[in-house]
Amino acid sequence: MPLSQFFSHQAGRQIEVPFKRQARFGVGDVVRHKMFDFRGVVFDIDPTFANSEEWYEAIPEQIRPERDQPYYHLFAESDDAYYVAYVSQQNLVGDGTGGPVDHPNIDEMFDEFADGRYQMRRGMTH
């Protein structure tokens, strides 16, 4: 899904997003992290890195992802926890299991799970 150029004013900074950034996953897709053992449902997409510098710098340099790529907000689950994750596109793959995710916040944004993805609740889309 192409993401258009726009300017965002967030926390006192301006972010310019390159035109036609290509997101590999869409809202409602179930994904898995390539390096860490968790999976999740995409509920929002940033066309390029839009988190804090502290968050970015806390990632060890040898595994720190590039900023200039889509980043995904996930309702994530691991074997022992539910949380919200912020993950670069390079670190995600589609989840081949095809099963639903059990995160407790999924029902706030999504209706049903069908054909390997979640359907957005009516009224939640633009």
C-alpha positions in Angstrom: 0.0 0.0 0.0 1.6 3.3 -1.1 2.0 5.9 1.6 2.0 9.5 0.4 4.3 12.4 1.4 3.2 14.4 4.4 4.5 16.4 7.2 3.9 15.4 10.8 4.5 17.6 13.9 5.1 15.3 16.7 6.8 16.2 20.0 8.1 19.4 18.6 9.8 17.9 15.6 8.9 17.8 11.9 9.1 14.5 9.9 9.2 14.5 6.2 8.2 11.2 4.6 9.4 10.2 1.2 6.7 9.9 -1.5 5.4 6.4 -2.3 6.9 4.5 0.7 5.8 0.9 0.3 4.3 -0.9 3.3 4.6 -4.7 3.0 1.8 -5.3 5.6 -1.5 -3.7 6.2 -3.7 -3.0 9.2 -5.2 -6.3 10.4 -2.4 -8.4 9.1 -0.9 -11.0 11.5 2.9 -10.8 11.6 5.9 -12.5 13.3 9.2 -10.9 14.4 12.2 -12.4 12.6 14.6 -12.4 15.6 12.4 -12.5 18.7 9.7 -15.0 19.6 6.5 -12.9 19.3 3.7 -12.3 16.8 1.1 -9.6 16.6 -1.6 -7.8 14.7 -0.8 -4.6 12.8 -3.0 -1.7 14.1 -1.1 1.3 12.7 1.7 2.1 10.3 4.3 4.9 10.3 5.8 5.4 6.8 9.2 6.0 8.5 10.6 5.9 12.0 8.5 8.1 14.3 9.3 7.1 17.8 11.6 8.8 20.4 15.4 9.1 20.0 15.8 7.4 23.4 13.8 4.3 22.1 15.9 4.1 19.0 19.3 4.6 20.8 18.3 1.8 23.3 18.4 -0.8 20.5 21.9 -2.4 20.4 23.7 -0.9 17.4 24.5 -4.2 15.8 20.8 -5.0 15.4 19.4 -1.4 15.1 17.1 -1.1 12.1 17.3 1.6 9.5 15.0 4.6 10.1 13.9 5.0 6.5 11.3 2.2 6.2 7.8 1.6 7.5 7.4 0.9 11.2 4.4 -1.1 12.5 2.4 -0.7 15.7 1.4 -4.2 16.9 -0.9 -5.8 19.4 1.8 -8.3 20.3 1.8 -11.6 22.2 4.6 -13.9 23.3 4.2 -17.2 25.3 4.0 -15.3 28.6 2.8 -11.7 27.9 0.7 -9.3 25.9 2.0 -5.8 24.9 2.2 -3.2 22.2 5.3 -3.4 20.0 6.8 -1.0 17.5 8.7 -2.9 14.9 10.6 -2.0 11.6 9.5 -3.6 8.4 12.8 -5.4 8.0 12.2 -7.3 11.2 8.7 -8.7 10.3 7.4 -11.6 8.3 3.9 -12.7 7.6 2.7 -15.2 10.2 2.4 -18.5 8.4 0.3 -20.2 11.2 -2.8 -18.3 10.1 -4.3 -18.4 13.6 -5.8 -15.5 15.6 -3.8 -13.5 18.1 -5.1 -13.5 21.7 -4.2 -9.9 22.7 -6.9 -8.4 24.9 -7.1 -5.1 23.0 -7.9 -6.6 19.6 -11.6 -6.4 20.2 -11.3 -2.6 20.6 -10.3 -2.2 16.9 -11.2 -5.3 15.0 -14.3 -7.4 14.4 -13.6 -10.8 13.0 -10.6 -12.9 12.0 -11.1 -14.2 8.5 -8.8 -15.5 5.8 -5.7 -15.0 8.0 -6.3 -11.4 8.9 -8.5 -9.2 11.1 -11.2 -7.0 9.8 -11.4 -3.4 11.1 -14.5 -2.5 13.1 -16.9 -0.2 11.4 -16.4 3.4 12.4 -12.7 2.8 13.0 -11.6 3.5 9.4 -11.3 6.9 7.7 
